[in-house]
């Protein structure tokens, strides 16, 4: 689950949960999606990428907006794992699957194939395309996945995790999760093998998406002063001196300072794009260019430029020609109105997305809400959730409702069943009398400050804080808007807030929420801890039975409400816009956002 700066864990029905169900996509409508060029829609009849046939890379540049500075080639650290950084890096790396427009798991057989070859015990076999190679000519092999496993399995003591709670050696967003399920690591006949297996100690619900695009083992080995073969041996034998050197480079060496384009010798790629030399101006843009060594379908357009443009400036930039594609974070009524005023010059598409807004309490030591459920209840009773939806969201998405769950969405079939079993509606409407009673019971003093932090600038979130202040100040709180451009880099990881407001961007994942709500989840920024929630996640993640998923989701949701981990608000309306001369720009509900098929964007010749 990714922060939309803004990988919610949502069990999208289209993904299925049967152990041996095929990793293929269902058929979709024959009608082109709203805002999609008819010229490109003939093969885009489902949620996966369109089959464009023979593609020859055309000269030219397409400019798209992302709101934050690029942070680095390694998008798998807690500090870099965001939709904005991944918008860039997802064009650089190939992998076995990607998420389609509705969260469907779509296979990428140009990279390789995978299947469960045994059910009990679960064994998954991966086979890489013989042509799959890094842009420096080094083949992608088992060694790369061995490094990826080490990054998600080995502790600071050089051991394999026993229960996933030890401190990891690598700063991976997944913590030690892979080692917890695949304790022996991937198995293969040789270091340069193109086929390897994951032998699971126990079933994992999201086994179909358990492989990330790896980082290059041969580069990490060189930086650690060993050969690739020696690095693999060091991983297998838990040779801590070598592993510490490799981990230090993995954690730090693939991150970047603004404007410093990564050296291609250190940052080779496996995707359709690579970094353009001198193509990064700090604070302004970063440009990728088509990867001439890519073995799959080439990029449709030679250059793809990501401009770091704030949401409130994107429409003007689109109108001026400074941008070709936008997906403004936190769209407002004015967003849609302004886009409509551009007329036929742009294609506009709105849809419900798998991204949702929430308020999270800080549970760290000495934080205002950490030890007092009554204090959290007082705040929850005064947050005007319905007013936010009515004033800010419904004018864009008339079907929008207040969201009363975290793991399922109001437009999903099992939403009502989950909510009816987990939540009694007590915070649906503002209740100032109940809030004041809880405020007094918590022993809070009049005027106690509640800092609500979020990433600035964001006009919609500013309006949300204003609505909360107008209501909650009547109870005795003093709500303070502490928005900052560096909120995700400083305040959130450092716990410098009472309430954090941001969004999780989801896809077709079942168990990724474990990272957010469990102890000590790598995305559990507020350091919430609850044994009931921890056990429920373990049960859910270790099953492929949809009935178990449903049952445990209800337990998790109920406990998160009863202990008030935080307050869900609403699902985001998705708004994308592109210049009318672009082809293949398609909206998606999944966390990748509009960039999900960016390598297919083109202008007619």
ABEGO torsion letter per residue (X at the ends): XBBBAXXXBBBBAAAEABAABBBBBBBBBABBBBGBBAAAAAABABABBBBAEBBBBBBEBBBBBBABBBAEABAABAAABBAAAAAAAAAABBBABBBBAAGBBBBBAAAEBBBBABAOBBBBBBBBBAABBBAAGBBBBAAAAAAAAAAAABBAAGBBBAAGABBBABBBAAEAAAAAABAAEBBBABAABABBBBBBABBBAAAAAABBBBBBAAAAAAAAGBBAAAAAAAAAAGBAAAAAAAAAAAAAAABBBBGBBBBAAABBBABABBBBBGABBBGABBBBBBBAABABBBBABABBBBBBBBAAAAAAAAAAGABABBBBBGBBAAAAAAAAAAEAABBBBBBBBABBBBBBBBABBGBAAAABAAAAAAAAAABBAAAAAAAAAAAABAABBBBABAABBAABAAAAAAAAAABAGAAABBBAAAAAAAAAAAGBBBGBBBBBBBBOBBAAAAAAAAAAAAAAAAAGBBBBBABBAAAAAAAAAAGBBABBBBBBBBBABAAAAAAAABOBBAABAAGBBBAAAAAAAAAAAABABAAAAAAAAAAAAAAAAAAGABBBABBBBBBBBBBAABBGBBBBABAAEAAAAAAABBBBX
